[in-house]
Amino acid sequence: MIWDTFGSFHNILQNEQYKSSFQHQTLILTLKQRFWAHKHEENTVDQPFSTETTMLYELLAIHHLLEELHRIHCLKDRYNLNNSSVSLSS
């Protein structure tokens, strides 16, 4: 699953709009479920997070950054579209 996630991240970064696929969203949902299950199990014992829980957290954090990158790209496109229409009407 971790290698699939890296491959999915790579595909998003190759997409000029940084848009994720349905398969990526499904993979992220599975990662979230595993993260919360591991975190819940670890809360029952007094120890730091396991390597797997930490890795899942980091993958979810990277996913969040990619969502922000997509959002910023959309805002940039909207800004460029608005500016081009303003300059055309002037």
BAZA-88612 format. One line per field, with one value per atom (N, C-alpha, C, O): residue number from 1; x, y, z. Coordinates in Angstrom, 3 decimals. Each point is the difference from the previous one (the first is absolute). Layout:
REM residues N
nr <- (NUM | ...)
east <- (X | ...)
north <- (Y | ...)
up <- (Z | ...)
***
This chain:
REM residues 90
nr <- (1 | 1 | 1 | 1 | 2 | 2 | 2 | 2 | 3 | 3 | 3 | 3 | 4 | 4 | 4 | 4 | 5 | 5 | 5 | 5 | 6 | 6 | 6 | 6 | 7 | 7 | 7 | 7 | 8 | 8 | 8 | 8 | 9 | 9 | 9 | 9 | 10 | 10 | 10 | 10 | 11 | 11 | 11 | 11 | 12 | 12 | 12 | 12 | 13 | 13 | 13 | 13 | 14 | 14 | 14 | 14 | 15 | 15 | 15 | 15 | 16 | 16 | 16 | 16 | 17 | 17 | 17 | 17 | 18 | 18 | 18 | 18 | 19 | 19 | 19 | 19 | 20 | 20 | 20 | 20 | 21 | 21 | 21 | 21 | 22 | 22 | 22 | 22 | 23 | 23 | 23 | 23 | 24 | 24 | 24 | 24 | 25 | 25 | 25 | 25 | 26 | 26 | 26 | 26 | 27 | 27 | 27 | 27 | 28 | 28 | 28 | 28 | 29 | 29 | 29 | 29 | 30 | 30 | 30 | 30 | 31 | 31 | 31 | 31 | 32 | 32 | 32 | 32 | 33 | 33 | 33 | 33 | 34 | 34 | 34 | 34 | 35 | 35 | 35 | 35 | 36 | 36 | 36 | 36 | 37 | 37 | 37 | 37 | 38 | 38 | 38 | 38 | 39 | 39 | 39 | 39 | 40 | 40 | 40 | 40 | 41 | 41 | 41 | 41 | 42 | 42 | 42 | 42 | 43 | 43 | 43 | 43 | 44 | 44 | 44 | 44 | 45 | 45 | 45 | 45 | 46 | 46 | 46 | 46 | 47 | 47 | 47 | 47 | 48 | 48 | 48 | 48 | 49 | 49 | 49 | 49 | 50 | 50 | 50 | 50 | 51 | 51 | 51 | 51 | 52 | 52 | 52 | 52 | 53 | 53 | 53 | 53 | 54 | 54 | 54 | 54 | 55 | 55 | 55 | 55 | 56 | 56 | 56 | 56 | 57 | 57 | 57 | 57 | 58 | 58 | 58 | 58 | 59 | 59 | 59 | 59 | 60 | 60 | 60 | 60 | 61 | 61 | 61 | 61 | 62 | 62 | 62 | 62 | 63 | 63 | 63 | 63 | 64 | 64 | 64 | 64 | 65 | 65 | 65 | 65 | 66 | 66 | 66 | 66 | 67 | 67 | 67 | 67 | 68 | 68 | 68 | 68 | 69 | 69 | 69 | 69 | 70 | 70 | 70 | 70 | 71 | 71 | 71 | 71 | 72 | 72 | 72 | 72 | 73 | 73 | 73 | 73 | 74 | 74 | 74 | 74 | 75 | 75 | 75 | 75 | 76 | 76 | 76 | 76 | 77 | 77 | 77 | 77 | 78 | 78 | 78 | 78 | 79 | 79 | 79 | 79 | 80 | 80 | 80 | 80 | 81 | 81 | 81 | 81 | 82 | 82 | 82 | 82 | 83 | 83 | 83 | 83 | 84 | 84 | 84 | 84 | 85 | 85 | 85 | 85 | 86 | 86 | 86 | 86 | 87 | 87 | 87 | 87 | 88 | 88 | 88 | 88 | 89 | 89 | 89 | 89 | 90 | 90 | 90 | 90)
east <- (0.823 | -0.823 | 0.874 | -0.344 | 1.464 | 0.889 | 0.565 | 0.044 | 0.391 | 0.531 | -1.081 | 0.266 | -1.484 | -1.124 | -0.224 | -0.297 | 0.443 | -0.187 | 1.080 | -0.290 | 1.537 | 1.083 | -0.259 | 0.209 | -0.662 | -0.320 | -1.129 | 0.026 | -1.010 | -1.117 | 0.457 | -0.428 | 1.293 | 0.566 | 0.751 | -0.120 | 0.889 | 0.759 | -0.946 | 0.259 | -1.358 | -0.972 | -0.624 | -0.202 | -0.102 | -0.580 | 0.994 | -0.381 | 1.639 | 1.010 | 0.280 | 0.462 | -0.735 | 0.174 | -1.184 | 0.110 | -1.230 | -1.206 | 0.158 | 0.263 | -0.416 | 0.250 | -0.976 | 0.280 | -1.407 | -0.940 | 0.122 | -0.693 | 1.572 | 0.222 | -1.293 | -0.246 | -0.563 | -1.292 | 0.159 | 0.677 | -1.314 | 0.076 | -1.132 | -1.050 | 1.288 | -0.986 | -0.921 | 0.244 | -1.298 | -0.909 | 0.757 | -0.221 | 1.112 | 0.790 | 0.876 | 0.177 | 0.369 | 0.824 | -0.846 | 0.420 | -1.598 | -0.874 | -0.385 | -0.078 | -0.160 | -0.312 | 1.194 | -0.163 | 1.344 | 1.223 | 0.197 | 0.364 | -0.598 | 0.156 | -1.023 | 0.323 | -1.528 | -1.005 | 0.467 | -0.158 | 0.726 | 0.532 | 1.149 | 0.083 | 0.799 | 1.109 | -0.525 | 0.508 | -1.521 | -0.577 | -0.580 | 0.191 | -0.897 | -0.592 | 1.084 | -0.130 | 1.193 | 1.095 | 0.698 | 0.349 | -0.143 | 0.651 | -0.795 | 0.567 | -1.879 | -0.803 | -0.080 | -0.037 | 0.010 | -0.012 | 1.306 | -0.023 | 1.152 | 1.307 | 0.106 | 0.469 | -0.898 | 0.089 | -0.857 | 0.407 | -1.589 | -0.878 | 0.642 | -0.046 | 0.642 | 0.676 | 1.162 | 0.220 | 0.517 | 1.168 | -0.396 | 0.777 | -1.966 | -0.461 | -0.262 | -0.040 | -0.138 | -0.277 | 1.271 | -0.078 | 1.231 | 1.274 | 0.817 | -0.152 | 1.013 | 0.788 | 1.328 | 1.038 | -1.106 | 1.204 | -0.154 | -1.118 | 2.239 | -0.108 | -0.590 | -0.139 | -0.207 | -0.575 | 0.950 | 1.219 | -1.798 | 0.801 | 0.492 | -0.463 | 1.392 | 0.522 | -1.124 | -0.074 | -0.797 | -1.091 | -0.968 | -0.433 | 0.091 | -0.905 | 0.635 | -0.669 | 1.946 | 0.710 | 0.031 | -0.213 | 0.479 | 0.033 | -1.376 | -0.101 | -0.943 | -1.353 | -0.306 | -0.582 | 0.978 | -0.223 | 0.725 | -0.575 | 1.816 | 0.785 | -0.606 | -0.030 | -0.447 | -0.642 | -1.267 | -0.273 | -0.495 | -1.205 | 0.347 | -0.729 | 1.842 | 0.444 | 0.418 | -0.314 | 1.013 | 0.382 | -1.247 | -0.079 | -0.888 | -1.265 | -0.650 | -0.477 | 0.467 | -0.587 | 0.734 | -0.634 | 1.953 | 0.773 | -0.326 | -0.072 | -0.124 | -0.375 | -1.390 | -0.244 | -0.664 | -1.323 | 0.131 | -0.682 | 1.547 | 0.235 | 0.619 | -0.356 | 1.277 | 0.617 | -1.056 | 0.017 | -0.932 | -1.089 | -0.887 | -0.380 | 0.060 | -0.845 | 0.684 | -0.647 | 1.925 | 0.750 | 0.037 | -0.144 | 0.336 | 0.012 | -1.351 | -0.046 | -1.050 | -1.336 | -0.195 | -0.567 | 1.036 | -0.097 | 0.822 | -0.436 | 1.622 | 0.853 | -0.692 | 0.007 | -0.601 | -0.726 | -1.165 | -0.223 | -0.520 | -1.131 | 0.499 | -0.612 | 1.714 | 0.567 | 0.450 | -0.261 | 0.935 | 0.460 | -1.175 | 0.058 | -1.124 | -1.189 | -0.659 | -0.390 | 0.269 | -0.592 | 0.848 | -0.548 | 1.843 | 0.880 | -0.016 | 0.094 | -0.211 | -0.027 | -1.315 | -0.017 | -1.079 | -1.273 | -0.026 | -0.617 | 1.279 | 0.082 | 0.826 | -0.386 | 1.496 | 0.847 | -0.673 | 0.240 | -1.085 | -0.689 | -1.077 | -0.260 | -0.363 | -1.068 | 0.536 | -0.752 | 2.011 | 0.578 | 0.297 | 0.487)
north <- (-1.191 | 1.191 | 1.265 | 0.996 | -1.043 | 1.165 | 0.296 | 1.158 | -2.201 | 0.223 | 0.505 | 0.838 | -1.338 | 0.500 | 1.492 | 0.765 | -0.374 | 1.412 | 0.865 | 1.072 | -1.537 | 0.761 | 0.125 | 1.067 | -2.148 | 0.047 | 0.974 | 0.716 | -0.693 | 0.922 | 1.449 | 0.876 | -0.623 | 1.342 | 0.427 | 1.135 | -2.067 | 0.291 | 0.386 | 0.955 | -1.705 | 0.298 | 1.384 | 0.727 | -0.364 | 1.322 | 1.093 | 1.006 | -1.192 | 1.016 | 0.105 | 1.041 | -2.099 | 0.040 | 0.674 | 0.422 | -0.323 | 0.624 | 1.513 | 0.494 | 0.239 | 1.448 | 0.753 | 1.134 | -1.735 | 0.643 | -0.561 | 0.454 | -1.439 | -0.638 | -0.600 | 0.030 | -0.567 | -0.561 | -1.489 | -0.728 | 0.294 | -1.409 | -0.782 | 0.548 | -1.824 | -0.882 | -0.604 | 0.117 | -0.761 | -0.712 | -1.121 | -0.240 | -0.443 | -1.070 | 0.547 | -0.649 | 1.847 | 0.619 | 0.303 | -0.262 | 0.807 | 0.329 | -1.265 | 0.022 | -1.114 | -1.272 | -0.495 | -0.478 | 0.595 | -0.398 | 0.832 | -0.541 | 1.834 | 0.881 | -0.350 | 0.037 | -0.370 | -0.407 | -1.252 | -0.091 | -0.861 | -1.213 | 0.344 | -0.545 | 1.445 | 0.428 | 0.653 | -0.262 | 1.109 | 0.660 | -1.020 | 0.104 | -1.084 | -1.026 | -0.793 | -0.277 | -0.084 | -0.735 | 0.867 | -0.480 | 1.770 | 0.901 | 0.060 | -0.162 | 0.396 | 0.135 | -1.306 | 0.008 | -1.134 | -1.297 | -0.214 | -0.433 | 0.733 | -0.141 | 0.966 | -0.366 | 1.582 | 1.008 | -0.411 | 0.170 | -0.708 | -0.450 | -1.157 | -0.025 | -0.928 | -1.120 | 0.483 | -0.508 | 1.484 | 0.493 | 0.826 | 0.113 | 0.462 | 0.764 | -0.894 | 0.476 | -1.771 | -0.915 | -0.413 | -0.513 | 0.725 | -0.299 | 1.273 | 0.913 | -0.864 | 1.210 | -0.091 | -0.337 | 0.650 | 0.004 | 1.035 | 0.394 | 0.050 | 0.973 | -0.672 | -1.222 | 2.039 | -0.534 | -0.986 | 0.169 | -1.192 | -0.980 | 0.608 | 1.060 | -1.737 | 0.446 | 0.044 | 0.933 | -1.942 | -0.027 | 1.161 | 0.617 | -0.314 | 1.120 | 1.310 | 0.850 | -0.687 | 1.212 | 0.112 | 1.082 | -2.201 | 0.009 | 0.347 | 0.783 | -1.354 | 0.315 | 1.480 | 0.640 | -0.100 | 1.426 | 0.854 | 0.951 | -1.280 | 0.781 | -0.076 | 1.003 | -2.165 | -0.128 | 0.846 | 0.634 | -0.625 | 0.829 | 1.486 | 0.807 | -0.447 | 1.398 | 0.414 | 1.106 | -1.981 | 0.294 | 0.136 | 0.884 | -1.756 | 0.096 | 1.372 | 0.632 | -0.190 | 1.305 | 1.114 | 0.918 | -0.994 | 1.009 | -0.028 | 1.050 | -2.230 | -0.094 | 0.569 | 0.603 | -0.792 | 0.630 | 1.520 | 0.690 | -0.168 | 1.449 | 0.489 | 1.072 | -1.843 | 0.361 | 0.073 | 0.923 | -1.883 | 0.023 | 1.238 | 0.673 | -0.387 | 1.161 | 1.294 | 0.872 | -0.740 | 1.192 | 0.116 | 1.093 | -2.216 | 0.018 | 0.486 | 0.783 | -1.255 | 0.433 | 1.494 | 0.700 | -0.218 | 1.439 | 0.815 | 1.059 | -1.553 | 0.682 | 0.059 | 1.039 | -2.150 | -0.013 | 0.984 | 0.718 | -0.687 | 0.930 | 1.438 | 0.851 | -0.568 | 1.347 | 0.402 | 1.119 | -2.028 | 0.298 | 0.226 | 0.874 | -1.653 | 0.169 | 1.350 | 0.705 | -0.355 | 1.292 | 1.157 | 0.983 | -1.070 | 1.072 | 0.122 | 1.107 | -2.223 | 0.086 | 0.617 | 0.719 | -0.987 | 0.602 | 1.487 | 0.779 | -0.377 | 1.422 | 0.726 | 1.085 | -1.642 | 0.671 | 0.030 | 0.926 | -1.926 | 0.010 | 1.085 | 0.580 | -0.310 | 0.988 | 1.430 | 0.951 | -0.789 | 1.351 | 0.596 | 1.127)
up <- (0.000 | 0.000 | 0.000 | -0.636 | 1.346 | 0.057 | -1.386 | -0.413 | -0.315 | -1.347 | -0.936 | -0.862 | 1.021 | -0.813 | 0.258 | -0.918 | 2.172 | 0.356 | -0.633 | -0.532 | 0.589 | -0.650 | -1.495 | -0.579 | -0.052 | -1.429 | -0.290 | -1.001 | 1.877 | -0.166 | 0.168 | -0.751 | 1.729 | 0.177 | -1.265 | -0.461 | -0.081 | -1.227 | -1.138 | -0.731 | 0.586 | -1.060 | 0.185 | -0.973 | 2.211 | 0.274 | -0.372 | -0.599 | 0.946 | -0.300 | -1.501 | -0.469 | -0.280 | -1.451 | -0.693 | -1.150 | 1.843 | -0.539 | 0.134 | 1.097 | -2.181 | 0.053 | 0.903 | 0.392 | -0.058 | 0.924 | 1.420 | 0.911 | -0.726 | 1.313 | 0.555 | 1.206 | -2.097 | 0.400 | 0.302 | -0.726 | 1.813 | 0.376 | -0.649 | -0.336 | 0.173 | -0.631 | 1.061 | 1.200 | -1.673 | 0.902 | 0.720 | 1.187 | -1.911 | 0.612 | 1.122 | 1.031 | -1.239 | 1.042 | 1.234 | 1.127 | -1.341 | 1.129 | 0.780 | 1.228 | -1.947 | 0.646 | 0.816 | 1.123 | -1.685 | 0.699 | 1.264 | 1.044 | -1.127 | 1.156 | 1.079 | 1.187 | -1.573 | 0.974 | 0.760 | 1.218 | -1.945 | 0.635 | 0.948 | 1.101 | -1.528 | 0.868 | 1.275 | 1.089 | -1.224 | 1.176 | 0.970 | 1.211 | -1.750 | 0.853 | 0.737 | 1.192 | -1.903 | 0.642 | 1.038 | 1.078 | -1.401 | 0.951 | 1.303 | 1.081 | -1.180 | 1.216 | 0.773 | 1.231 | -1.944 | 0.686 | 0.769 | 1.152 | -1.782 | 0.673 | 1.168 | 1.078 | -1.293 | 1.058 | 1.201 | 1.150 | -1.426 | 1.083 | 0.775 | 1.230 | -1.946 | 0.653 | 0.861 | 1.099 | -1.601 | 0.730 | 1.212 | 0.947 | -0.961 | 1.162 | 1.200 | 1.134 | -1.379 | 1.104 | 0.740 | 1.117 | -1.714 | 0.658 | 0.090 | -0.812 | 1.800 | 0.219 | -0.747 | 0.570 | -1.865 | -0.828 | -1.104 | -0.333 | -0.237 | -1.104 | -1.235 | -0.052 | -0.941 | -1.230 | -0.658 | 0.030 | -0.619 | -0.732 | -1.307 | -0.421 | -0.203 | -1.292 | -1.038 | -0.800 | 0.815 | -0.981 | 0.195 | -0.973 | 2.223 | 0.257 | -0.444 | -0.588 | 0.863 | -0.415 | -1.521 | -0.548 | -0.138 | -1.468 | -0.568 | -0.945 | 1.509 | -0.463 | 0.192 | -0.876 | 2.026 | 0.266 | -1.036 | -0.530 | 0.243 | -0.962 | -1.404 | -0.713 | 0.317 | -1.313 | -0.069 | -1.020 | 2.097 | 0.036 | -0.011 | -0.577 | 1.213 | -0.017 | -1.418 | -0.439 | -0.270 | -1.388 | -0.863 | -0.852 | 1.074 | -0.736 | 0.222 | -0.943 | 2.182 | 0.315 | -0.752 | -0.521 | 0.463 | -0.737 | -1.490 | -0.639 | 0.088 | -1.415 | -0.255 | -1.046 | 1.995 | -0.137 | 0.017 | -0.758 | 1.612 | 0.048 | -1.302 | -0.489 | -0.076 | -1.272 | -1.096 | -0.814 | 0.784 | -0.986 | 0.212 | -0.958 | 2.226 | 0.309 | -0.440 | -0.580 | 0.846 | -0.402 | -1.526 | -0.547 | -0.129 | -1.466 | -0.547 | -0.949 | 1.553 | -0.431 | 0.241 | -0.839 | 1.983 | 0.284 | -0.993 | -0.451 | 0.113 | -0.975 | -1.356 | -0.659 | 0.244 | -1.277 | 0.013 | -0.974 | 2.084 | 0.113 | -0.027 | -0.644 | 1.333 | 0.017 | -1.401 | -0.441 | -0.256 | -1.363 | -0.941 | -0.866 | 1.026 | -0.824 | 0.273 | -0.930 | 2.195 | 0.354 | -0.506 | -0.498 | 0.608 | -0.469 | -1.509 | -0.530 | -0.172 | -1.464 | -0.471 | -0.999 | 1.697 | -0.411 | 0.321 | -0.727 | 1.806 | 0.340 | -1.042 | -0.437 | 0.031 | -0.975 | -1.370 | -0.774 | 0.451 | -1.277 | -0.045 | -1.055 | 2.199 | -0.001 | 0.093 | -0.213 | 0.519 | 0.118 | -1.349 | -0.083)
***
